Amino acid sequence: MTLARPGLAELVAGVRELVDRSATPRTTAFAVADMLRERLPSPEILTEEERLGDPGHYISHPLHTEAAFSIMAVVWRPGQETVIHDHIAWCVFGILQGVEYETLYRLDGDHLTEIGRTANQAGEVSGFAPPGDIHRVRNTGDSTAISLHIYGADLGAAPSSIRRVYDLPVR
């Protein structure tokens, strides 16, 4: 499902070319991140209404899905956050507007250990591949944040990009 959105067709073509090279998930994630740095769209890839978000929770807008990958835009109002989770596939994200705060964790038996924090600013791009992708994302700012996520999975067929939710103590 692809709608006419500024820059989306070029982005889809670029991701498709990289995914078709059949590299490892980690190599693919880094290659897609490099490509996204050059082609990161503006927040106007979403309609004005989509950019408003939802007052109850962060909201994902599917922009493109196919068998090998999906592109989603996520809108975060101030105070909204994910649960601590990991993913079913590699992921690349770019910040279109605002700041997303990410806390990284390592699973240590019966608890999680915080291993890092990052404030991802507008224009920044990053990527990762499981394992080792346990994190929480939140908008602690006072304005709406928007990010573009590219997942190495068909999220039109899968219910979510989340593989597991972690409800363990953090030490």
C-alpha positions as CSV (number, residue, x, y, z in Angstrom):
1,M,0.0,0.0,0.0
2,T,1.7,3.2,-1.2
3,L,0.0,6.6,-1.4
4,A,1.3,9.6,-3.2
5,R,3.5,11.2,-0.6
6,P,6.5,13.5,-1.2
7,G,9.7,11.5,-1.5
8,L,8.1,8.1,-0.7
9,A,8.5,6.5,-4.1
10,E,12.2,7.2,-4.2
11,L,12.6,6.0,-0.7
12,V,10.8,2.7,-1.4
13,A,12.9,2.2,-4.5
14,G,16.1,2.7,-2.6
15,V,15.1,0.4,0.2
16,R,14.0,-2.3,-2.2
17,E,17.3,-2.2,-4.0
18,L,19.2,-2.6,-0.7
19,V,17.0,-5.4,0.6
20,D,17.3,-7.3,-2.7
21,R,21.0,-7.6,-2.2
22,S,20.3,-10.4,0.4
23,A,22.9,-9.2,3.0
24,T,22.8,-10.0,6.7
25,P,20.1,-8.2,8.7
26,R,22.8,-6.0,10.4
27,T,24.5,-5.1,7.1
28,T,21.1,-4.3,5.5
29,A,20.1,-2.1,8.4
30,F,23.3,-0.1,8.2
31,A,23.0,0.2,4.4
32,V,19.4,1.4,4.7
33,A,20.4,3.9,7.4
34,D,23.1,5.3,5.1
35,M,20.5,5.6,2.3
36,L,17.9,7.2,4.6
37,R,20.4,9.9,5.7
38,E,20.6,11.0,2.1
39,R,16.8,10.8,1.5
40,L,15.2,11.6,4.8
41,P,11.9,13.2,3.9
42,S,10.3,16.2,5.6
43,P,7.4,15.9,8.1
44,E,5.2,16.8,5.1
45,I,5.3,13.2,4.0
46,L,2.3,13.0,6.4
47,T,-0.8,15.0,6.0
48,E,-1.5,17.9,8.4
49,E,-4.1,15.8,10.2
50,E,-1.7,12.8,10.5
51,R,1.0,15.1,12.0
52,L,-1.3,16.0,14.9
53,G,-1.0,12.6,16.4
54,D,-3.4,11.1,19.0
55,P,-3.8,12.5,22.5
56,G,-4.1,9.0,24.0
57,H,-1.0,7.3,22.7
58,Y,1.7,7.5,20.0
59,I,0.4,6.6,16.6
60,S,1.9,4.7,13.6
61,H,0.9,5.5,10.1
62,P,1.8,2.8,7.6
63,L,3.2,4.4,4.5
64,H,4.3,1.3,2.5
65,T,4.3,-2.4,3.1
66,E,5.6,-5.3,1.1
67,A,7.0,-8.8,1.8
68,A,10.6,-7.7,2.5
69,F,10.0,-4.4,4.4
70,S,7.6,-1.7,5.7
71,I,7.8,2.0,6.1
72,M,5.9,3.6,9.0
73,A,5.7,7.2,10.3
74,V,5.3,7.5,14.1
75,V,3.8,10.6,15.7
76,W,4.6,11.2,19.4
77,R,2.9,13.9,21.4
78,P,4.7,15.1,24.5
79,G,4.8,12.5,27.3
80,Q,4.0,9.5,25.0
81,E,6.3,6.4,25.1
82,T,6.6,2.8,24.2
83,V,6.9,-0.1,26.6
84,I,10.3,-1.7,26.9
85,H,10.5,-4.0,23.9
86,D,12.6,-5.6,21.1
87,H,11.8,-6.2,17.5
88,I,10.9,-9.0,15.0
89,A,13.4,-7.7,12.4
90,W,16.0,-5.0,11.7
91,C,14.9,-1.4,12.0
92,V,16.1,1.9,10.8
93,F,14.6,5.2,12.0
94,G,15.0,8.8,11.1
95,I,13.8,11.8,13.1
96,L,11.7,14.2,11.0
97,Q,10.6,16.6,13.7
98,G,11.3,17.0,17.4
99,V,13.4,14.8,19.6
100,E,13.0,11.1,20.5
101,Y,14.6,9.9,23.7
102,E,15.7,6.3,23.6
103,T,16.9,4.1,26.5
104,L,18.8,0.9,25.6
105,Y,18.8,-2.2,27.8
106,R,20.5,-5.5,28.1
107,L,18.7,-8.6,29.4
108,D,20.6,-10.0,32.4
109,G,18.7,-13.1,33.5
110,D,15.8,-11.9,35.7
111,H,16.3,-8.2,35.1
112,L,17.3,-5.5,32.6
113,T,20.4,-3.4,32.8
114,E,20.3,0.1,31.3
115,I,23.3,0.4,28.8
116,G,22.7,3.7,27.2
117,R,20.6,6.8,26.5
118,T,20.3,8.8,23.3
119,A,18.4,12.0,22.4
120,N,17.8,11.5,18.7
121,Q,17.4,15.0,17.1
122,A,15.6,16.0,13.9
123,G,17.7,14.9,10.9
124,E,19.4,12.1,12.7
125,V,19.2,8.5,11.5
126,S,20.1,5.2,13.2
127,G,19.5,1.5,12.8
128,F,19.9,-1.8,14.5
129,A,19.2,-5.5,14.1
130,P,18.2,-8.1,16.7
131,P,19.5,-9.4,19.0
132,G,20.5,-6.6,21.3
133,D,17.7,-4.2,20.4
134,I,15.9,-3.9,23.7
135,H,14.8,-0.3,24.2
136,R,12.1,2.2,25.1
137,V,11.4,5.3,23.1
138,R,9.7,8.4,24.5
139,N,8.9,12.0,23.8
140,T,10.0,14.0,26.9
141,G,9.9,17.3,25.1
142,D,7.1,19.8,24.9
143,S,6.4,19.5,21.2
144,T,5.2,16.7,18.9
145,A,8.0,14.4,17.5
146,I,7.7,12.6,14.2
147,S,9.9,9.7,13.1
148,L,10.1,7.5,10.0
149,H,10.8,3.8,10.7
150,I,11.8,1.2,8.1
151,Y,11.4,-2.4,9.3
152,G,12.7,-5.5,7.6
153,A,9.3,-7.2,7.9
154,D,5.9,-7.0,6.2
155,L,3.9,-5.1,8.8
156,G,0.9,-5.5,6.6
157,A,1.0,-9.2,7.5
158,A,2.4,-9.0,11.1
159,P,0.4,-7.4,13.8
160,S,3.3,-5.3,15.1
161,S,7.1,-4.7,14.8
162,I,7.4,-5.7,18.5
163,R,8.6,-9.2,19.2
164,R,8.6,-9.1,23.0
165,V,7.6,-6.7,25.8
166,Y,9.8,-6.7,28.9
167,D,8.2,-6.3,32.2
168,L,11.3,-6.9,34.3
169,P,13.0,-4.8,37.0
170,V,15.7,-2.4,35.7
171,R,18.9,-2.5,37.7
